[in-house]
Amino acid sequence: VAQGPAGPGGILNFTTEATPDEVVAFYRGRAEAAGLTSINAMNRGEARGYAAGDTRNRLLNVVATPVEGSPTDVQLSWSSGN
């Protein structure tokens, strides 16, 4: 967790048994429910990424990467805005 010019936010790394597609769908749903607008999406091989934000500098970014023989690796970052 950190405090910056765009307000409080943080970065979290974790693993999950969910697929990269399931991870992105989960966070896309939460972002849309919070009123954020999709900024971009990334599909590279089996990895998936998604970013959403708004005019108040609220931002969510998630990247989910499968690891062969292991759970999906996830990096989630956010800023809650000014």
C-alpha positions, 0 to 999 in steps of 0.5 A, spaced: 500 500 500 502 506 498 500 514 497 502 518 491 500 524 487 494 520 484 491 518 491 492 511 495 493 505 492 498 499 492 500 493 488 499 486 490 502 479 487 498 473 488 497 466 485 490 463 484 487 456 481 483 460 476 485 461 469 487 468 466 481 469 463 477 468 469 482 473 473 481 478 468 473 477 468 473 477 475 476 484 476 473 487 469 466 486 473 469 489 479 471 495 475 465 496 471 461 495 478 465 501 481 464 505 475 471 505 471 471 505 464 475 500 460 482 503 458 485 497 454 486 489 454 492 485 453 492 478 450 499 475 449 499 467 448 496 465 454 497 471 459 491 476 460 491 483 462 486 489 463 486 496 465 480 501 467 480 508 470 476 514 470 477 522 470 478 522 478 484 518 477 482 511 480 485 506 476 485 498 476 490 494 472 491 486 472 496 482 469 494 474 469 500 469 467 499 462 467 505 458 469 506 451 467 505 446 472 503 451 477 497 456 479 496 462 475 501 468 477 497 475 478 499 482 479 494 487 481 495 494 482 490 500 483 490 507 485 483 510 489 484 517 486 484 524 489 
